[in-house]
């Protein structure tokens, strides 16, 4: 569906942050603050699990490592 644009470290940080914010939302008293923490936690958790961040896509950011592909034999014949 969407191309992954988050690296492994980025994804792990987002998952930990998401779970932390979701758990923290249970201990906050106010309804608005609770909702804000819960929404931020869910968004962070979902982007960490899927590996796709819409804002990264919008700004052209990609933290995935570059995969090196094999050079085709015909490209080697040019040299």
GUNUTOR-424759 format. One record per residue: residue number from 0; residue in three letters; chain; x, y, z of N, C-alpha, C, O in turn. Coordinates in pm, 1 decimal, always signed. Example, Ala and Ser with C-alpha at 12.3 -4.5 7.8 and 13.67 -1.06 7.14 Angstrom:
BEGIN
<0 "ALA" "A" <+1319.0 -569.0 +780.0> <+1230.0 -450.0 +780.0> <+1320.0 -330.0 +780.0> <+1423.6 -331.9 +846.5>> <1 "SER" "A" <+1285.0 -225.0 +708.0> <+1367.0 -106.0 +714.0> <+1290.0 +3.0 +787.0> <+1340.9 +113.8 +803.9>> 
REM end
This chain:
BEGIN
<0 "UNK" "A" <+82.9 -117.9 +0.0> <+0.0 +0.0 +0.0> <+87.8 +124.9 +0.0> <+94.5 +194.6 -101.3>> <1 "UNK" "A" <+155.0 +154.7 +110.4> <+245.4 +268.8 +117.8> <+387.8 +218.4 +124.7> <+414.1 +110.8 +178.4>> <2 "UNK" "A" <+480.6 +297.1 +69.9> <+621.0 +260.9 +74.0> <+677.1 +295.4 +211.9> <+653.4 +405.0 +262.8>> <3 "UNK" "A" <+750.3 +204.0 +271.5> <+809.7 +225.6 +402.7> <+912.6 +338.1 +395.3> <+1000.6 +335.7 +309.3>> <4 "UNK" "A" <+902.2 +436.0 +484.2> <+997.7 +546.0 +484.2> <+1058.5 +571.2 +622.8> <+1109.0 +680.0 +650.5>> <5 "UNK" "A" <+1053.1 +470.1 +708.2> <+1113.0 +479.1 +841.3> <+1212.2 +365.0 +859.7> <+1184.3 +250.4 +824.5>> <6 "UNK" "A" <+1328.0 +397.9 +915.1> <+1427.9 +297.4 +944.9> <+1394.5 +222.1 +1072.5> <+1299.3 +255.7 +1142.9>> <7 "UNK" "A" <+1473.8 +120.1 +1101.1> <+1448.0 +33.6 +1217.0> <+1453.0 +111.2 +1349.0> <+1365.5 +94.8 +1434.0>> <8 "UNK" "A" <+1555.4 +195.4 +1365.9> <+1568.5 +272.4 +1489.5> <+1451.2 +368.0 +1507.0> <+1396.4 +380.8 +1616.5>> <9 "UNK" "A" <+1413.3 +434.4 +1399.5> <+1300.1 +527.0 +1401.7> <+1172.0 +454.7 +1443.0> <+1093.9 +506.3 +1522.8>> <10 "UNK" "A" <+1151.1 +335.9 +1388.7> <+1030.1 +258.9 +1419.5> <+1026.9 +215.1 +1565.9> <+922.8 +222.9 +1631.2>> <11 "UNK" "A" <+1140.8 +169.3 +1617.1> <+1147.3 +124.6 +1757.2> <+1118.7 +241.3 +1851.2> <+1044.5 +226.4 +1948.2>> <12 "UNK" "A" <+1177.4 +356.8 +1822.7> <+1153.7 +475.5 +1905.7> <+1006.7 +513.7 +1903.5> <+949.9 +546.0 +2007.8>> <13 "UNK" "A" <+944.1 +510.8 +1786.3> <+802.7 +546.9 +1774.4> <+712.5 +448.8 +1850.1> <+614.8 +490.1 +1912.4>> <14 "UNK" "A" <+744.5 +321.0 +1845.1> <+663.3 +221.7 +1915.4> <+675.0 +241.1 +2066.9> <+574.4 +238.8 +2137.9>> <15 "UNK" "A" <+797.2 +260.2 +2115.8> <+816.8 +282.7 +2259.7> <+748.1 +411.5 +2303.3> <+680.7 +414.3 +2406.3>> <16 "UNK" "A" <+765.0 +518.4 +2224.9> <+700.8 +645.4 +2256.7> <+548.4 +632.1 +2254.9> <+480.5 +685.0 +2342.9>> <17 "UNK" "A" <+495.4 +562.4 +2156.4> <+350.7 +543.6 +2146.6> <+293.6 +469.3 +2266.3> <+192.4 +510.0 +2323.5>> <18 "UNK" "A" <+359.0 +360.5 +2303.6> <+312.4 +283.4 +2419.5> <+322.5 +365.5 +2548.0> <+234.7 +357.8 +2633.8>> <19 "UNK" "A" <+429.3 +443.7 +2561.1> <+446.6 +528.4 +2678.6> <+336.8 +634.5 +2687.1> <+279.6 +656.2 +2793.9>> <20 "UNK" "A" <+307.6 +700.1 +2575.4> <+203.8 +803.5 +2575.4> <+65.0 +744.7 +2602.5> <-16.4 +806.3 +2671.3>> <21 "UNK" "A" <+38.8 +627.4 +2549.4> <-90.8 +562.8 +2574.0> <-104.7 +528.1 +2721.6> <-209.6 +552.3 +2781.4>> <22 "UNK" "A" <+0.9 +471.3 +2781.1> <-4.8 +438.2 +2923.8> <-14.6 +564.2 +3009.0> <-85.7 +565.8 +3109.6>> <23 "UNK" "A" <+55.9 +669.3 +2969.7> <+53.0 +795.0 +3043.8> <-85.0 +860.5 +3039.1> <-124.6 +929.8 +3132.8>> <24 "UNK" "A" <-157.4 +838.4 +2930.4> <-290.4 +899.6 +2917.4> <-388.7 +848.1 +3022.1> <-487.0 +915.6 +3052.6>> <25 "UNK" "A" <-363.9 +731.5 +3076.6> <-452.2 +677.3 +3180.5> <-433.7 +746.7 +3315.4> <-522.9 +742.3 +3400.2>> <26 "UNK" "A" <-317.7 +811.1 +3335.8> <-288.2 +872.6 +3464.7> <-312.3 +1022.4 +3466.7> <-299.9 +1085.0 +3571.9>> <27 "UNK" "A" <-346.3 +1081.0 +3353.4> <-370.3 +1225.3 +3345.8> <-516.2 +1251.4 +3380.0> <-604.4 +1177.2 +3336.8>> <28 "UNK" "A" <-542.4 +1357.1 +3457.7> <-676.6 +1383.5 +3506.6> <-772.1 +1446.4 +3406.9> <-886.8 +1403.0 +3396.6>> <29 "UNK" "A" <-728.2 +1547.4 +3333.3> <-816.1 +1623.7 +3245.7> <-855.2 +1545.2 +3120.9> <-776.8 +1465.4 +3069.6>> <30 "UNK" "A" <-976.3 +1568.5 +3072.9> <-1024.8 +1499.5 +2953.7> <-951.5 +1538.9 +2827.5> <-920.5 +1453.6 +2744.4>> <31 "UNK" "A" <-922.8 +1669.9 +2811.7> <-853.3 +1717.2 +2691.7> <-710.1 +1664.6 +2686.0> <-665.4 +1615.7 +2582.2>> <32 "UNK" "A" <-638.7 +1674.6 +2797.5> <-500.6 +1627.0 +2802.5> <-494.1 +1476.7 +2782.6> <-403.8 +1426.0 +2716.0>> <33 "UNK" "A" <-588.9 +1406.3 +2839.7> <-594.9 +1261.0 +2824.7> <-615.3 +1224.5 +2677.9> <-548.4 +1135.7 +2625.1>> <34 "UNK" "A" <-707.9 +1293.8 +2613.2> <-735.8 +1267.2 +2472.1> <-616.3 +1300.4 +2383.9> <-584.9 +1226.7 +2290.5>> <35 "UNK" "A" <-550.0 +1411.2 +2413.8> <-434.2 +1453.1 +2335.8> <-320.6 +1351.6 +2346.1> <-259.3 +1316.8 +2245.1>> <36 "UNK" "A" <-292.4 +1304.3 +2466.4> <-188.9 +1203.0 +2485.7> <-225.9 +1071.3 +2417.9> <-140.7 +1005.9 +2357.7>> <37 "UNK" "A" <-351.4 +1033.2 +2427.6> <-396.1 +908.9 +2366.6> <-385.2 +914.4 +2214.3> <-338.2 +819.2 +2152.0>> <38 "UNK" "A" <-427.9 +1024.2 +2154.8> <-420.2 +1039.0 +2008.7> <-274.8 +1039.1 +1962.3> <-240.4 +971.2 +1865.5>> <39 "UNK" "A" <-189.3 +1115.1 +2031.1> <-47.2 +1119.8 +1994.7> <+17.1 +982.2 +2009.5> <+100.1 +943.3 +1927.3>> <40 "UNK" "A" <-20.5 +909.3 +2112.6> <+33.6 +775.5 +2133.3> <-10.4 +677.5 +2026.7> <+69.8 +597.7 +1978.2>> <41 "UNK" "A" <-137.0 +682.9 +1990.2> <-188.7 +591.1 +1887.4> <-124.7 +621.5 +1751.4> <-86.2 +529.7 +1679.0>> <42 "UNK" "A" <-113.5 +750.1 +1717.1> <-51.0 +787.0 +1589.6> <+94.0 +740.3 +1586.0> <+138.9 +684.0 +1486.2>> <43 "UNK" "A" <+167.0 +763.5 +1694.2> <+306.7 +721.0 +1701.1> <+319.4 +569.2 +1692.2> <+407.6 +517.9 +1623.3>> <44 "UNK" "A" <+233.0 +498.8 +1760.5> <+235.3 +352.7 +1758.4> <+203.0 +298.2 +1619.1> <+270.4 +207.0 +1571.3>> <45 "UNK" "A" <+102.0 +352.7 +1554.8> <+62.6 +305.3 +1421.4> <+172.7 +332.6 +1318.4> <+203.6 +246.3 +1236.3>> <46 "UNK" "A" <+231.7 +451.9 +1322.9> <+338.6 +481.2 +1227.0> <+460.8 +393.8 +1252.8> <+530.8 +356.1 +1158.8>> <47 "UNK" "A" <+486.7 +361.7 +1378.1> <+598.3 +272.6 +1409.9> <+574.8 +130.8 +1362.4> <+667.1 +65.1 +1314.4>> <48 "UNK" "A" <+452.7 +83.2 +1375.1> <+420.5 -53.5 +1333.1> <+419.2 -65.6 +1180.3> <+471.8 -162.0 +1124.7>> <49 "UNK" "A" <+359.0 +32.2 +1113.5> <+347.9 +25.0 +967.8> <+476.6 +64.7 +896.3> <+501.7 +19.3 +784.7>> <50 "UNK" "A" <+558.8 +149.5 +959.7> <+682.0 +194.5 +896.1> <+660.8 +307.9 +798.1> <+752.3 +342.9 +723.5>> <51 "UNK" "A" <+542.6 +365.7 +796.9> <+512.0 +476.2 +706.1> <+468.7 +597.7 +785.6> <+381.3 +589.0 +871.9>> <52 "UNK" "A" <+530.5 +711.5 +755.9> <+493.2 +838.6 +818.4> <+451.1 +935.3 +708.2> <+528.7 +964.8 +617.4>> <53 "UNK" "A" <+328.9 +983.7 +717.0> <+277.2 +1075.1 +616.7> <+353.8 +1206.4 +610.6> <+374.2 +1260.9 +502.1>> <54 "UNK" "A" <+396.2 +1257.6 +725.2> <+473.6 +1381.7 +726.4> <+610.8 +1362.0 +661.9> <+659.2 +1450.5 +591.3>> <55 "UNK" "A" <+673.3 +1247.0 +685.4> <+800.2 +1218.0 +618.3> <+779.7 +1219.4 +467.1> <+860.9 +1274.9 +393.2>> <56 "UNK" "A" <+672.3 +1158.9 +422.5> <+642.4 +1154.3 +280.0> <+620.2 +1294.7 +224.3> <+667.8 +1327.1 +115.5>> <57 "UNK" "A" <+548.9 +1376.5 +297.9> <+519.2 +1513.0 +254.9> <+645.6 +1596.6 +240.0> <+657.4 +1675.5 +146.2>> <58 "UNK" "A" <+740.7 +1579.5 +332.8> <+863.8 +1657.5 +331.4> <+979.4 +1586.7 +261.4> <+1090.1 +1640.3 +255.9>> <59 "UNK" "A" <+955.4 +1467.4 +208.0> <+1058.9 +1395.4 +134.4> <+1167.0 +1333.9 +221.7> <+1279.8 +1314.6 +176.2>> <60 "UNK" "A" <+1134.1 +1303.0 +345.8> <+1230.5 +1243.7 +438.2> <+1218.0 +1092.1 +431.8> <+1107.4 +1038.5 +424.3>> <61 "UNK" "A" <+1331.7 +1023.2 +434.8> <+1332.4 +877.8 +434.4> <+1447.2 +831.4 +522.6> <+1563.1 +859.3 +492.2>> <62 "UNK" "A" <+1417.1 +760.6 +632.2> <+1521.0 +713.1 +722.6> <+1553.3 +566.1 +701.3> <+1629.2 +507.6 +778.6>> <63 "UNK" "A" <+1496.8 +505.9 +597.6> <+1529.5 +367.2 +564.3> <+1669.6 +361.9 +505.3> <+1709.4 +450.9 +430.1>> <64 "UNK" "A" <+1744.2 +257.2 +539.6> <+1876.4 +244.4 +477.8> <+1861.3 +215.3 +327.7> <+1766.0 +150.4 +284.7>> <65 "UNK" "A" <+1955.9 +264.1 +251.3> <+1953.2 +244.5 +106.4> <+1994.4 +102.1 +75.3> <+2096.8 +54.0 +123.7>> <66 "UNK" "A" <+1914.4 +35.2 -5.4> <+1945.6 -100.9 -45.7> <+2030.7 -95.4 -172.6> <+1994.2 -29.6 -270.0>> <67 "UNK" "A" <+2143.6 -164.5 -170.4> <+2231.5 -167.8 -285.8> <+2188.4 -285.2 -373.7> <+2182.1 -399.4 -328.3>> <68 "UNK" "A" <+2159.2 -255.5 -498.7> <+2116.5 -359.6 -591.2> <+2234.7 -403.7 -675.1> <+2331.9 -330.1 -691.7>> <69 "UNK" "A" <+2225.1 -523.6 -727.1> <+2331.1 -577.5 -811.3> <+2331.7 -504.2 -944.7> <+2226.8 -473.4 -1001.5>> <70 "UNK" "A" <+2450.9 -477.4 -992.5> <+2465.4 -411.0 -1121.1> <+2446.4 -515.1 -1229.9> <+2501.3 -625.1 -1222.3>> <71 "UNK" "A" <+2370.0 -480.6 -1328.8> <+2343.3 -573.7 -1437.8> <+2469.7 -594.9 -1520.7> <+2555.7 -507.2 -1528.7>> <72 "UNK" "A" <+2479.1 -709.5 -1580.6> <+2597.3 -746.3 -1659.4> <+2617.2 -649.5 -1775.6> <+2731.2 -618.3 -1810.0>> <73 "UNK" "A" <+2511.1 -602.0 -1835.8> <+2526.7 -512.8 -1950.8> <+2586.6 -379.5 -1909.2> <+2654.0 -316.7 -1990.8>> <74 "UNK" "A" <+2565.7 -332.8 -1786.2> <+2628.9 -210.8 -1739.7> <+2779.4 -230.8 -1722.7> <+2856.9 -136.9 -1740.8>> <75 "UNK" "A" <+2820.7 -351.5 -1688.3> <+2962.6 -380.4 -1672.0> <+3034.4 -386.3 -1807.3> <+3154.1 -358.6 -1813.6>> <76 "UNK" "A" <+2965.7 -421.0 -1913.5> <+3027.0 -430.5 -2046.0> <+3065.1 -293.2 -2100.4> <+3151.6 -284.6 -2187.5>> <77 "UNK" "A" <+3004.3 -187.3 -2052.6> <+3035.9 -52.9 -2099.4> <+3177.8 -13.4 -2061.7> <+3242.5 +63.0 -2133.4>> <78 "UNK" "A" <+3225.8 -64.5 -1950.7> <+3359.5 -26.5 -1902.5> <+3458.1 -99.4 -1981.9> <+3578.3 -84.2 -1960.2>> 
REM end
